[in-house]
């Protein structure tokens, strides 16, 4: 792409000069120049001699490459992925060919973390772009925050692996599902943290089941520390709603207090008043335990195998070194003896330390991001990440193409570097 940087009158621009063999899409030019299109960086077209130029104003903007250069968290990654969905949807609404969206992160821009991500449109006819490849390359070259759950990245990469041709409806649904799951985990983690704080302050939280119309709900009631020092206080504090002083006063006067804070229980004569706050009639007394004679039989103990842990609702990293697997894998660099334990669903291998998990330093035949290992329920797989020197398995002279299964004892050859799977 023939992009040039330009500074003029205190402003920064990026200028595209149309290549002679390319044909301009005049409809897209008219759409962009006459409309303020969300997620699209506006441009001005002008003809210089016989050439057409498109000028994009970048004042106050930075490229995604710069913004995402350091360690990125889940919020930033999802912001980018959701912006891709949004710009594709916008282009379809404006009848613009989505292949005209430039997905090279060097030409995607944003002001600050709270601003909208802006994409460049190149209004050319008969353009081709591999959206799956562009998004996959972007995700693989990020340096992720290792304290967060990164399983959503594996979900997206697996989607690209299973779908060679980009499908916008399918990708949009995938992103919605991932965002929903991530938000659910965040909420659950906050609730867990709140529970920890209550335990630290000495409070006791009881779950009370009630019926509100046809829906069963759980009402959570906190009992103050001073209310559970004795057995008598436990009984008084267990099912109290509203002001505690008022409720305790009614109990001392012998008045009836519902076990469910005034919610009568259907089919119970006294509305469900708790034992301890009012005397329960004889006909409502619980049935005493009765011993029933039963014969015992010996049964054969069956072995149902091993249950693998596969999901954790906490916000901590889902796949950690402490997690239990049915089989453990380690990759050993034979030239140095360095080894890396495969714990995450995605493990990146290459020469550039900031973007990979297992760094193969000091070997120029290994690419910056050379290969990716996937850990799945069905085993271990490896995929070349578009390296120059290729990835090979054992003595096979053909470089691997796509996701390839690997087993314990296999040798992975990255250029001239050999790794052993143990």
Buried (B, 14 or more C-beta within 10 A) or exposed (E): EEBEEEEEEEEBBBBBBBEEEBEBBEBBBEBBEEEEBBBBBBBEBEEEEEEBBBBBBBEEBBBBBEBBBEEBEBEBBBBBBBBBBBBBBBBEEBEBBBBBBBBBBEBBBBBEEEEBBBBBBBBBBEBEBBBBBBBBBBBBBBBBBEEBBBBBBBBBBBBBBEEEEBEBEEBBEBBEEBBEBBEEBEEEBEEEEEEEEEEEEEBBEEEBEBEEEEEEEEBEBEBBEEBBEEEEBBBBBBBBBEEBEEBBEEBEEEEEBBBBBEBEBEEEEBBBBBEBBBEBEEEEEEEEEEEEEEEEEEEEEEEEEEEEEEEBBEBEBBBEEEBEBEEEBEBBBEEEEBEBEBBBBBBBBBBBEEBBBBBBEEBEBBBBBBBBBBBEEEEBBBBBBBBEBBBBBEEEEEEBEEBBEBEEEBBBBBBEBBBBBE
